[in-house]
Amino acid sequence: MSASSSAREVLDPSVQELFADDPAGYAELSAIFVRSTAQRMAELEDACSHGASERIAEIAHALASSAESLGARRLGLACRTLERDPASGSAQLEQVRTELTAVTRRLPAAD
């Protein structure tokens, strides 16, 4: 798979392949991600509404790391962009929401 086609994937299949012998482990990791992300998104939205740049960057960093661990590269990139430029606020937050929705629809925990 080329880098460009991988970038278009919501979830990088190579990360899922790491769990080929343990689909229950991937489902558990996915469930943890979904639960923790809901709380972080609420915190991120609150920080954005208050223009709390440091807090926005901190939460976006945590979200990016979690997303990347599951192979959600586009979500990770959207979070890293917000982390680097917290002033981008609501426009970038909308991109994070869009990518998060796409990811959660494809995770085993969403079934």
SULWOVEN-V612353 format. One record per residue. N is the residue number from 1. PHI is phi as a letter, one per 40 degrees, with the letter a starting at -180 (999 if undefined). OMEGA is omega in degrees with one decimal (none if undefined). Layout:
n=N phi=PHI omega=OMEGA
n=N phi=PHI omega=OMEGA
This chain:
n=1 phi=999 omega=-179.6
n=2 phi=c omega=179.7
n=3 phi=c omega=-178.0
n=4 phi=c omega=177.9
n=5 phi=c omega=176.5
n=6 phi=c omega=179.9
n=7 phi=c omega=-180.0
n=8 phi=c omega=179.9
n=9 phi=c omega=175.4
n=10 phi=c omega=176.0
n=11 phi=b omega=-179.9
n=12 phi=c omega=-177.4
n=13 phi=c omega=-179.6
n=14 phi=c omega=176.8
n=15 phi=c omega=178.0
n=16 phi=c omega=179.3
n=17 phi=c omega=177.0
n=18 phi=c omega=-179.1
n=19 phi=b omega=-176.5
n=20 phi=d omega=-179.6
n=21 phi=c omega=-177.5
n=22 phi=a omega=-179.6
n=23 phi=c omega=177.8
n=24 phi=c omega=177.5
n=25 phi=c omega=178.3
n=26 phi=c omega=178.0
n=27 phi=c omega=178.5
n=28 phi=c omega=176.8
n=29 phi=d omega=178.7
n=30 phi=c omega=179.7
n=31 phi=c omega=177.5
n=32 phi=c omega=178.7
n=33 phi=d omega=-178.2
n=34 phi=c omega=-179.7
n=35 phi=c omega=-176.3
n=36 phi=c omega=-178.8
n=37 phi=c omega=178.3
n=38 phi=d omega=179.0
n=39 phi=c omega=-179.0
n=40 phi=c omega=178.6
n=41 phi=c omega=177.1
n=42 phi=c omega=178.3
n=43 phi=c omega=179.9
n=44 phi=c omega=178.3
n=45 phi=c omega=177.8
n=46 phi=c omega=179.4
n=47 phi=c omega=178.4
n=48 phi=c omega=-178.8
n=49 phi=c omega=178.9
n=50 phi=b omega=179.7
n=51 phi=g omega=-177.3
n=52 phi=c omega=-172.2
n=53 phi=d omega=-179.6
n=54 phi=c omega=-179.4
n=55 phi=c omega=177.0
n=56 phi=d omega=-178.9
n=57 phi=c omega=-179.7
n=58 phi=c omega=-178.7
n=59 phi=c omega=179.0
n=60 phi=c omega=177.5
n=61 phi=c omega=179.6
n=62 phi=c omega=178.2
n=63 phi=c omega=179.9
n=64 phi=c omega=-179.5
n=65 phi=c omega=178.8
n=66 phi=c omega=-179.1
n=67 phi=c omega=-178.4
n=68 phi=c omega=179.6
n=69 phi=c omega=177.6
n=70 phi=c omega=-177.6
n=71 phi=g omega=178.6
n=72 phi=c omega=-172.2
n=73 phi=c omega=-179.2
n=74 phi=c omega=176.5
n=75 phi=c omega=177.8
n=76 phi=d omega=179.6
n=77 phi=c omega=178.2
n=78 phi=c omega=178.8
n=79 phi=c omega=179.1
n=80 phi=c omega=177.3
n=81 phi=c omega=178.0
n=82 phi=c omega=178.3
n=83 phi=c omega=-178.8
n=84 phi=c omega=-177.0
n=85 phi=b omega=-177.7
n=86 phi=c omega=179.4
n=87 phi=c omega=177.9
n=88 phi=c omega=170.0
n=89 phi=f omega=-168.9
n=90 phi=c omega=179.8
n=91 phi=c omega=179.7
n=92 phi=c omega=176.4
n=93 phi=c omega=177.7
n=94 phi=c omega=177.1
n=95 phi=c omega=177.1
n=96 phi=c omega=178.6
n=97 phi=d omega=-178.7
n=98 phi=c omega=-179.7
n=99 phi=c omega=178.7
n=100 phi=c omega=177.9
n=101 phi=c omega=178.9
n=102 phi=c omega=-179.1
n=103 phi=c omega=-175.1
n=104 phi=c omega=177.0
n=105 phi=c omega=-175.8
n=106 phi=b omega=-179.8
n=107 phi=c omega=176.8
n=108 phi=d omega=-179.6
n=109 phi=c omega=-178.4
n=110 phi=c omega=-178.6
n=111 phi=c omega=none
